[in-house]
Amino acid sequence: MPAAPFVRIHLRPYRARGGEWPRLLEAFLASAGVPARPERFQEEWQLAARYIQEGRLPLSERQWAELDFRARGRGYPAMHHSPEYQRAYRPAYRVVALELGCVLD
């Protein structure tokens, strides 16, 4: 089973390979109706914590504890990328349900 029922469609590669914007928009909008699975999020969140403890993710345990405390206190809201990440990677993507993302191929 995939780690999550949603995937990112990165816009620059999608456009470069001739992806059709109306199809992406349709999948993006239809994804809003796909129910989230909070229990899967919790599993992935705990997996991230384990990876940090094992040194497999570049975040200190103190940084993780602070992030976890803030996120948990606010009900794990969606978060924006850090300014450093934005500068380095210029993220541009849409999140779509995995089952709908495959129709974009």
C-alpha positions as CSV (number, residue, x, y, z in Angstrom):
1,M,0.0,0.0,0.0
2,P,1.3,3.5,-0.8
3,A,2.6,5.6,2.1
4,A,-0.3,8.0,1.6
5,P,-3.4,8.2,-0.6
6,F,-2.2,11.6,-2.0
7,V,0.7,12.5,-4.3
8,R,2.4,15.6,-5.6
9,I,2.2,16.4,-9.3
10,H,5.2,18.6,-9.9
11,L,4.2,21.3,-12.4
12,R,7.5,21.9,-14.2
13,P,8.1,18.2,-15.2
14,Y,4.4,17.8,-15.9
15,R,4.4,20.7,-18.3
16,A,7.7,19.6,-19.8
17,R,6.4,16.2,-20.8
18,G,3.3,17.7,-22.3
19,G,0.8,17.3,-19.5
20,E,-2.6,18.7,-20.1
21,W,-3.7,21.4,-17.7
22,P,-7.4,20.7,-17.9
23,R,-6.8,17.1,-16.9
24,L,-4.6,18.2,-14.0
25,L,-7.2,20.7,-12.9
26,E,-9.9,18.0,-13.0
27,A,-7.9,15.6,-10.9
28,F,-7.0,18.4,-8.4
29,L,-10.6,19.5,-7.9
30,A,-11.9,15.9,-7.7
31,S,-9.2,15.2,-5.0
32,A,-11.0,17.5,-2.7
33,G,-13.7,14.9,-2.3
34,V,-11.4,12.1,-1.4
35,P,-11.5,11.5,2.4
36,A,-8.3,11.9,4.3
37,R,-7.2,9.1,6.6
38,P,-5.9,10.7,9.8
39,E,-4.6,7.3,11.1
40,R,-2.3,7.1,8.1
41,F,-1.0,10.6,8.8
42,Q,-0.2,9.6,12.4
43,E,1.7,6.5,11.1
44,E,3.8,8.6,8.7
45,W,4.4,11.3,11.4
46,Q,5.7,8.7,13.8
47,L,7.8,7.2,11.0
48,A,9.4,10.6,10.4
49,A,10.2,10.8,14.2
50,R,11.9,7.4,14.0
51,Y,13.9,8.4,10.9
52,I,15.1,11.6,12.7
53,Q,16.2,9.5,15.8
54,E,18.1,7.2,13.4
55,G,19.8,10.1,11.7
56,R,18.0,9.4,8.4
57,L,16.4,12.8,8.1
58,P,18.3,16.1,8.5
59,L,16.5,17.5,11.6
60,S,17.7,17.4,15.2
61,E,15.6,15.7,17.8
62,R,15.1,19.1,19.5
63,Q,13.9,20.6,16.2
64,W,11.5,17.7,15.7
65,A,10.2,18.0,19.3
66,E,9.5,21.7,18.8
67,L,7.8,21.1,15.4
68,D,5.7,18.2,16.9
69,F,4.7,20.3,19.9
70,R,3.5,23.2,17.7
71,A,1.8,21.0,15.1
72,R,0.0,18.8,17.6
73,G,-1.2,21.8,19.5
74,R,-2.8,23.2,16.4
75,G,-4.3,19.9,15.2
76,Y,-1.5,19.2,12.6
77,P,-2.4,21.9,10.1
78,A,-1.0,22.1,6.6
79,M,2.3,23.9,6.7
80,H,4.2,26.1,4.3
81,H,7.7,25.3,3.1
82,S,10.5,27.2,4.8
83,P,12.0,30.2,3.0
84,E,15.2,28.2,2.7
85,Y,13.4,25.3,1.0
86,Q,11.5,27.6,-1.3
87,R,14.7,29.3,-2.4
88,A,16.6,26.0,-2.9
89,Y,13.8,24.0,-4.7
90,R,11.2,26.5,-5.9
91,P,8.4,24.0,-5.2
92,A,5.5,24.1,-7.7
93,Y,3.1,21.2,-7.4
94,R,-0.5,20.2,-6.9
95,V,-1.6,17.5,-4.5
96,V,-4.0,15.0,-6.0
97,A,-5.5,11.7,-4.8
98,L,-3.2,8.9,-5.9
99,E,-6.1,7.1,-7.6
100,L,-6.8,10.3,-9.7
101,G,-3.1,11.1,-10.3
102,C,-2.6,8.0,-12.3
103,V,-5.0,9.3,-14.9
104,L,-2.6,12.0,-15.7
105,D,0.0,9.6,-17.2
